[in-house]
Amino acid sequence: MQTPAIVLTKHAPSFTGTDPLASLVPITNIAQSPGVIVANGKFPATSLPELIKYCKTAATPCSMGTGENVAKLFGQQLKAEALPNLIVANYKGTAAIITDMIANNVNFAVTGVASALPHQKAGTLKIVANQGTHRFSGAPDVRTVVETGMPQYEYTTWFGLFAPKGTPPEITRSIYAAVREAMRHPELQKAIASAGAEPLVNTPDEFAAQVRKEDERFTALAKRYPLN
């Protein structure tokens, strides 16, 4: 499962039922991947501050395409904090957003690295900013939002394993140990890298603490900038 996507589920307007985290036990991370801010290949910005500066003075309001809840939250946060005239357009999937960015029907969006890299190499799109905490090996020249003085817009996707609530600790520990051993294999590391992510394994306690931290952060953001 993905975090922060799973922690934002309960904040979606259409959500009904119980918080999925309440019925799960974190076991371990498998990988992490930064969000990336992507724009049309001719967009005149190479960092998030440059994007904001351009959009503040553009003749027509800039537009941002969003798909997943994390991107929707970022769009609402950016609109409230920096670009009040930003047009946030919600899409049902990344493919439609990319098509519209290439056609210059929407200026920028947040996507996964794997979706953006082929188009950056082709010159039809450009990765304006890396929303992770460090530069990504697949796009080492792209600066992070932390580097450019905007750590509040850091969004990293974590892929992790969970078990049903009540699973005995000895079982979760054995699963963690098996994953840790599997991650030593170069073939698996290459497969994760080809998907636009980086291998990452932590203990059940470490992963649980990480999920709690993400839940606290994104719950506060979702209350301040409601998803719509």
C-alpha positions as CSV (number, residue, x, y, z in Angstrom):
1,M,0.0,0.0,0.0
2,Q,1.0,3.6,-0.5
3,T,1.5,6.3,2.1
4,P,0.5,9.1,2.3
5,A,-2.3,7.9,-0.1
6,I,-3.7,5.5,2.6
7,V,-3.6,8.2,5.3
8,L,-5.6,10.6,3.1
9,T,-8.3,8.1,2.2
10,K,-10.4,9.1,5.2
11,H,-10.3,12.7,4.2
12,A,-11.7,12.2,0.7
13,P,-15.2,13.8,0.4
14,S,-16.7,10.5,-0.9
15,F,-15.2,8.4,1.9
16,T,-17.5,6.5,4.2
17,G,-16.7,3.8,6.8
18,T,-13.7,3.4,9.1
19,D,-10.2,4.6,8.8
20,P,-8.3,1.8,7.0
21,L,-5.3,2.4,9.2
22,A,-7.3,1.3,12.2
23,S,-7.5,-2.3,10.9
24,L,-3.9,-2.6,9.8
25,V,-0.5,-3.2,11.3
26,P,2.6,-1.7,9.6
27,I,5.3,-4.3,8.8
28,T,7.9,-2.6,6.6
29,N,8.6,-0.2,3.8
30,I,9.6,-1.7,0.5
31,A,10.4,1.4,-1.5
32,Q,10.0,5.2,-1.7
33,S,9.5,7.5,-4.7
34,P,9.3,11.3,-4.8
35,G,6.5,13.2,-6.3
36,V,7.7,15.4,-9.2
37,I,6.2,18.6,-10.5
38,V,6.0,18.3,-14.3
39,A,5.2,20.9,-16.9
40,N,5.0,21.3,-20.7
41,G,8.5,21.1,-22.2
42,K,8.4,24.8,-23.1
43,F,7.3,26.0,-19.6
44,P,9.7,28.8,-18.5
45,A,10.7,27.4,-15.0
46,T,13.3,24.9,-13.7
47,S,12.3,25.0,-10.0
48,L,9.2,25.5,-7.9
49,P,10.1,29.1,-6.9
50,E,10.5,29.9,-10.6
51,L,7.2,28.3,-11.4
52,I,5.5,30.4,-8.7
53,K,7.2,33.6,-9.9
54,Y,6.1,33.0,-13.5
55,C,2.5,32.1,-12.6
56,K,2.2,35.3,-10.4
57,T,2.9,37.5,-13.4
58,A,1.5,35.4,-16.3
59,A,-1.1,37.1,-18.5
60,T,-3.5,34.3,-17.9
61,P,-3.9,32.2,-14.7
62,C,-1.7,29.1,-14.5
63,S,-3.5,25.7,-14.4
64,M,-2.6,22.5,-12.5
65,G,-3.9,19.0,-13.3
66,T,-4.4,16.7,-10.3
67,G,-5.3,13.0,-10.1
68,E,-4.6,11.3,-6.8
69,N,-5.5,12.8,-3.4
70,V,-1.9,13.7,-2.6
71,A,-1.8,15.9,-5.8
72,K,-5.2,17.4,-5.0
73,L,-3.9,18.4,-1.5
74,F,-0.7,19.9,-3.0
75,G,-2.8,21.9,-5.5
76,Q,-5.1,23.3,-2.7
77,Q,-2.0,24.1,-0.5
78,L,-0.2,25.8,-3.4
79,K,-3.3,27.8,-4.3
80,A,-3.9,28.9,-0.7
81,E,-0.3,29.8,0.1
82,A,1.3,31.1,-3.1
83,L,-1.0,31.2,-6.1
84,P,-4.6,32.4,-5.3
85,N,-5.4,32.5,-9.0
86,L,-4.3,29.0,-9.8
87,I,-6.8,26.9,-11.6
88,V,-6.8,23.3,-10.2
89,A,-8.4,20.8,-12.6
90,N,-9.1,17.4,-11.2
91,Y,-8.6,14.4,-13.6
92,K,-9.4,10.7,-13.3
93,G,-5.9,9.5,-14.2
94,T,-2.4,10.5,-15.0
95,A,-2.6,9.6,-18.7
96,A,-5.1,12.3,-19.4
97,I,-3.1,14.9,-17.5
98,I,0.0,14.1,-19.4
99,T,-1.8,14.3,-22.7
100,D,-3.2,17.7,-21.8
101,M,0.2,18.9,-20.6
102,I,1.9,17.9,-23.8
103,A,-0.9,19.8,-25.7
104,N,-0.4,22.7,-23.3
105,N,-4.0,22.6,-22.2
106,V,-2.8,22.5,-18.6
107,N,0.5,24.0,-17.4
108,F,1.7,21.6,-14.8
109,A,0.9,18.7,-12.6
110,V,2.3,16.3,-9.9
111,T,3.1,12.8,-11.2
112,G,5.3,9.9,-10.4
113,V,8.8,9.8,-11.6
114,A,8.2,6.8,-13.8
115,S,5.4,8.6,-15.7
116,A,7.4,11.7,-16.2
117,L,10.9,10.5,-17.3
118,P,10.1,9.2,-20.8
119,H,8.4,12.5,-21.7
120,Q,11.3,14.5,-20.3
121,K,13.7,12.5,-22.4
122,A,11.6,13.2,-25.4
123,G,11.4,16.9,-24.6
124,T,7.7,17.1,-24.6
125,L,7.6,17.6,-20.8
126,K,10.0,18.8,-18.2
127,I,10.4,17.9,-14.5
128,V,10.4,21.3,-12.8
129,A,10.9,20.1,-9.2
130,N,11.6,17.0,-7.2
131,Q,9.3,16.8,-4.1
132,G,11.5,14.4,-2.3
133,T,14.1,15.1,0.4
134,H,17.0,14.3,-1.9
135,R,17.8,14.2,-5.6
136,F,16.5,11.2,-7.5
137,S,19.1,9.1,-9.3
138,G,16.9,8.9,-12.4
139,A,16.8,12.7,-12.7
140,P,19.9,13.9,-10.8
141,D,19.9,17.5,-12.3
142,V,16.4,18.3,-10.9
143,R,16.5,20.2,-7.7
144,T,14.3,19.3,-4.7
145,V,11.8,21.6,-3.1
146,V,14.0,21.4,0.1
147,E,17.0,22.7,-1.8
148,T,15.0,25.6,-3.2
149,G,13.7,26.7,0.2
150,M,10.2,25.2,0.1
151,P,10.2,22.1,2.3
152,Q,6.5,22.5,3.1
153,Y,5.8,21.1,-0.3
154,E,7.8,17.9,0.2
155,Y,5.7,14.9,-0.8
156,T,7.3,11.4,-0.9
157,T,5.3,8.2,-1.7
158,W,6.2,5.3,0.5
159,F,5.3,1.7,-0.6
160,G,4.9,-0.6,2.3
161,L,3.5,-3.9,3.6
162,F,0.7,-4.1,6.2
163,A,-1.0,-7.0,7.9
164,P,-4.5,-7.3,9.4
165,K,-4.8,-5.9,13.0
166,G,-4.1,-8.5,15.5
167,T,-1.4,-10.3,13.5
168,P,1.1,-11.7,16.1
169,P,4.3,-9.7,16.4
170,E,6.4,-12.7,15.7
171,I,4.7,-13.1,12.3
172,T,5.2,-9.4,11.3
173,R,8.9,-9.6,12.4
174,S,9.4,-12.7,10.3
175,I,7.9,-11.0,7.2
176,Y,10.1,-8.0,7.8
177,A,13.2,-10.3,8.0
178,A,12.2,-12.0,4.7
179,V,11.7,-8.7,3.0
180,R,15.0,-7.4,4.3
181,E,16.8,-10.5,2.9
182,A,15.0,-10.2,-0.4
183,M,16.1,-6.6,-0.8
184,R,19.7,-7.7,-0.9
185,H,19.2,-9.1,-4.4
186,P,20.4,-6.8,-7.2
187,E,17.6,-8.0,-9.5
188,L,15.0,-6.8,-7.2
189,Q,16.8,-3.5,-6.6
190,K,16.9,-2.9,-10.4
191,A,13.2,-3.7,-10.8
192,I,12.3,-1.2,-8.1
193,A,14.6,1.4,-9.7
194,S,13.0,0.8,-13.1
195,A,9.6,1.6,-11.6
196,G,10.9,5.0,-10.5
197,A,11.5,4.2,-6.9
198,E,14.3,3.5,-4.4
199,P,14.5,0.3,-2.2
200,L,13.9,1.0,1.5
201,V,13.3,-1.4,4.3
202,N,12.7,-0.5,8.0
203,T,11.6,-2.4,11.0
204,P,7.9,-2.7,12.0
205,D,8.4,-0.2,14.8
206,E,10.1,2.3,12.5
207,F,7.5,1.9,9.8
208,A,4.7,2.3,12.4
209,A,6.3,5.5,13.7
210,Q,6.6,6.8,10.1
211,V,3.0,6.0,9.3
212,R,1.9,7.9,12.5
213,K,4.0,10.9,11.6
214,E,2.6,10.9,8.0
215,D,-0.9,10.5,9.4
216,E,-0.5,13.5,11.7
217,R,1.0,15.7,9.0
218,F,-1.5,14.9,6.3
219,T,-4.5,15.0,8.6
220,A,-3.5,18.5,9.6
221,L,-3.0,19.5,6.0
222,A,-6.3,18.0,4.9
223,K,-8.2,19.9,7.6
224,R,-6.5,23.2,6.5
225,Y,-6.8,22.5,2.8
226,P,-9.9,20.2,2.3
227,L,-9.9,17.8,-0.7
228,N,-12.5,18.4,-3.3
